[in-house]
Amino acid sequence: MNLAPKKLTGWDVARRARELTGDIPIVYMSGASGHEWTSHGVPNSVLIAKPFAIGQIVTAVSQLLNAGGPAVGE
């Protein structure tokens, strides 16, 4: 999820997704520091700092899927 789109922030999009689907796992990607991520208190999520290796995405998704959160569609 891009944290700097044109009209909505990534935080706005993630907040809306969570309103619609509950505690959906989210992988945030940002070139900015992670201080905003921790200040927003976003459980069941991972922040990856840009630039990143593709393996970091795989690891982040794996962590979230194995965390025991709600399954997609629940």
MARBA-3410 file (N, C-alpha, C, O; in Angstrom, 1 decimal):
74
0.8,-1.2,0.0,0.0,0.0,0.0,0.9,1.2,0.0,1.8,1.4,0.9 ~ 0.7,2.1,-0.9,1.5,3.3,-1.0,0.9,4.3,0.0,-0.3,4.6,0.0 ~ 1.8,4.8,0.9,1.4,5.8,1.9,1.3,7.2,1.4,1.1,8.1,2.2 ~ 1.6,7.5,0.1,1.5,8.8,-0.4,0.8,9.0,-1.7,1.3,9.6,-2.6 ~ -0.4,8.4,-1.8,-1.2,8.6,-3.1,-1.7,10.1,-3.2,-1.5,10.8,-2.3
-2.3,10.4,-4.3,-2.7,11.8,-4.6,-3.7,12.4,-3.6,-3.4,13.4,-3.0 ~ -4.9,11.8,-3.5,-6.0,12.4,-2.7,-6.1,11.8,-1.3,-6.3,12.5,-0.3 ~ -6.0,10.5,-1.2,-6.1,9.9,0.1,-4.8,9.4,0.6,-3.9,9.1,-0.2 ~ -4.6,9.5,1.9,-3.3,8.9,2.4,-3.5,7.4,2.5,-4.6,6.9,2.5 ~ -2.3,6.7,2.6,-2.4,5.3,2.8,-3.1,5.0,4.1,-3.7,3.9,4.2
-2.9,5.8,5.1,-3.6,5.6,6.4,-5.1,5.7,6.2,-5.8,4.8,6.8 ~ -5.6,6.6,5.3,-7.0,6.7,5.0,-7.6,5.4,4.4,-8.6,4.9,4.8 ~ -6.8,4.9,3.4,-7.2,3.7,2.7,-7.2,2.5,3.6,-8.2,1.7,3.6 ~ -6.2,2.4,4.4,-6.1,1.2,5.4,-7.2,1.3,6.4,-7.9,0.3,6.7 ~ -7.5,2.5,6.9,-8.6,2.7,7.9,-9.9,2.3,7.2,-10.7,1.6,7.9
-10.2,2.7,6.0,-11.4,2.3,5.3,-11.5,0.8,5.1,-12.6,0.2,5.3 ~ -10.4,0.2,4.7,-10.4,-1.2,4.5,-10.7,-2.0,5.8,-11.4,-3.0,5.8 ~ -10.2,-1.5,6.9,-10.5,-2.1,8.2,-11.9,-1.9,8.6,-12.5,-2.8,9.2 ~ -12.5,-0.7,8.2,-13.9,-0.5,8.5,-14.8,-1.5,7.8,-15.8,-2.0,8.3 ~ -14.4,-1.8,6.6,-15.2,-2.7,5.7,-15.0,-4.2,6.0,-15.9,-5.0,5.9
-13.7,-4.6,6.4,-13.4,-6.0,6.5,-12.9,-6.4,7.9,-12.5,-7.5,8.0 ~ -12.9,-5.5,8.9,-12.4,-5.9,10.2,-10.9,-5.8,10.3,-10.4,-4.8,9.7 ~ -10.3,-6.7,10.9,-8.8,-6.6,11.2,-8.0,-7.2,10.1,-7.2,-8.1,10.3 ~ -8.2,-6.7,8.8,-7.5,-7.2,7.7,-6.0,-6.9,7.9,-5.6,-5.8,8.2 ~ -5.1,-7.9,7.6,-3.7,-7.7,7.7,-3.2,-6.7,6.6,-3.7,-6.7,5.5
-2.3,-5.8,6.9,-1.9,-4.8,6.0,-0.4,-4.7,6.0,0.2,-4.6,7.0 ~ 0.2,-4.6,4.8,1.6,-4.4,4.6,1.8,-2.9,4.1,1.4,-2.6,3.0 ~ 2.3,-2.1,5.0,2.6,-0.7,4.6,4.0,-0.6,4.0,4.9,-1.3,4.4 ~ 4.2,0.2,2.9,5.5,0.5,2.3,5.7,2.0,2.3,4.8,2.7,1.8 ~ 6.8,2.4,2.8,7.0,3.9,2.8,8.5,4.2,2.7,9.3,3.5,3.2
8.7,5.4,2.1,10.1,5.9,2.0,10.4,6.8,3.2,11.5,7.2,3.5 ~ 9.3,7.1,4.0,9.5,7.9,5.2,9.8,7.1,6.4,9.8,5.9,6.3 ~ 10.1,7.7,7.5,10.4,7.0,8.7,9.2,6.3,9.2,8.1,6.6,8.9 ~ 9.4,5.3,10.1,8.3,4.5,10.6,7.6,5.2,11.8,6.7,4.6,12.4 ~ 8.0,6.4,12.2,7.4,7.0,13.4,5.9,7.2,13.3,5.2,7.1,14.2
5.4,7.5,12.1,4.0,7.7,11.8,3.3,6.3,12.0,2.2,6.3,12.6 ~ 3.9,5.3,11.5,3.3,3.9,11.6,3.0,3.6,13.1,2.0,3.1,13.4 ~ 4.1,3.8,13.9,3.9,3.4,15.3,2.9,4.3,16.0,2.2,3.9,16.9 ~ 2.9,5.6,15.6,2.0,6.5,16.3,0.5,6.3,15.9,-0.4,6.7,16.7 ~ 0.3,5.7,14.8,-1.1,5.4,14.4,-1.7,4.1,15.1,-2.9,3.9,15.0
-0.8,3.3,15.7,-1.3,2.1,16.4,-2.0,1.2,15.5,-3.2,1.0,15.6 ~ -1.3,0.6,14.6,-1.9,-0.3,13.5,-1.6,-1.7,13.8,-0.6,-2.2,13.3 ~ -2.4,-2.4,14.6,-2.2,-3.8,14.8,-2.4,-4.6,13.6,-3.0,-4.2,12.6 ~ -1.8,-5.8,13.6,-1.9,-6.8,12.5,-1.4,-6.1,11.2,-2.0,-6.3,10.1 ~ -0.3,-5.5,11.3,0.3,-4.8,10.1,1.9,-4.9,10.2,2.4,-5.1,11.3
2.5,-4.6,9.1,4.0,-4.6,9.0,4.3,-3.4,8.2,3.6,-3.1,7.2 ~ 5.4,-2.7,8.5,5.9,-1.6,7.7,7.2,-2.0,7.1,8.1,-2.4,7.8 ~ 7.3,-1.8,5.8,8.6,-2.1,5.1,9.1,-0.7,4.6,8.3,0.0,3.9 ~ 10.3,-0.4,4.9,10.9,0.9,4.4,11.4,0.7,3.0,12.1,-0.3,2.7 ~ 11.2,1.7,2.1,11.7,1.7,0.8,13.2,2.2,0.9,13.4,3.1,1.7
14.0,1.8,0.0,13.9,0.7,-0.9,13.9,-0.6,-0.2,14.5,-0.7,0.9 ~ 13.3,-1.7,-0.7,13.3,-3.0,-0.1,13.5,-4.1,-1.1,13.3,-3.9,-2.3 ~ 13.9,-5.2,-0.6,14.1,-6.4,-1.5,12.8,-7.2,-1.5,12.0,-7.1,-0.5 ~ 12.5,-7.8,-2.6,11.3,-8.6,-2.8,11.1,-9.6,-1.6,10.0,-9.9,-1.2 ~ 12.2,-10.1,-1.1,12.1,-11.1,0.0,11.5,-10.5,1.2,10.9,-11.2,2.0
11.7,-9.2,1.4,11.1,-8.5,2.6,9.5,-8.5,2.5,8.9,-8.6,3.5 ~ 9.0,-8.4,1.3,7.6,-8.5,1.1,7.1,-9.9,1.4,6.1,-10.1,2.1 ~ 7.8,-10.9,0.9,7.4,-12.3,1.2,7.4,-12.5,2.7,6.5,-13.2,3.2 ~ 8.5,-12.1,3.4,8.6,-12.3,4.8,7.4,-11.6,5.5,6.8,-12.1,6.5 ~ 7.1,-10.3,5.2,6.0,-9.6,5.8,4.7,-10.3,5.7,3.9,-10.4,6.6
4.4,-10.7,4.4,3.1,-11.3,4.2,3.0,-12.7,5.0,2.0,-13.0,5.6 ~ 4.1,-13.4,5.0,4.2,-14.7,5.7,3.9,-14.4,7.2,3.2,-15.2,7.8 ~ 4.6,-13.4,7.8,4.4,-13.1,9.2,2.9,-12.8,9.5,2.4,-13.3,10.5 ~ 2.3,-12.0,8.6,0.9,-11.6,8.9,0.0,-12.8,8.7,-1.0,-13.0,9.5 ~ 0.2,-13.7,7.7,-0.6,-14.8,7.5,-0.5,-15.8,8.6,-1.4,-16.5,9.0
0.7,-15.9,9.2,1.0,-16.9,10.3,0.7,-16.3,11.7,0.8,-17.1,12.7 ~ 0.2,-15.1,11.7,0.0,-14.5,13.0,-1.3,-14.9,13.6,-1.6,-14.6,14.8 ~ -2.1,-15.6,12.9,-3.4,-16.1,13.5,-4.5,-15.1,13.4,-5.5,-15.2,14.2 ~ -4.4,-14.1,12.5,-5.5,-13.1,12.4,-6.6,-13.8,11.7,-6.6,-14.9,11.3 ~ -7.7,-13.0,11.5,-8.9,-13.6,10.8,-8.5,-13.9,9.3,-7.8,-13.2,8.7
-9.1,-15.0,8.9,-8.9,-15.4,7.5,-9.7,-14.5,6.6,-10.7,-13.9,7.0 ~ -9.2,-14.4,5.4,-9.9,-13.5,4.4,-11.3,-14.1,4.1,-11.4,-15.3,4.0 ~ -12.3,-13.3,4.2,-13.7,-13.7,4.0,-14.4,-14.0,5.2,-15.6,-14.2,5.2 ~ -13.7,-13.9,6.4,-14.4,-14.2,7.7,-15.1,-13.0,8.1,-15.8,-13.0,9.2
END
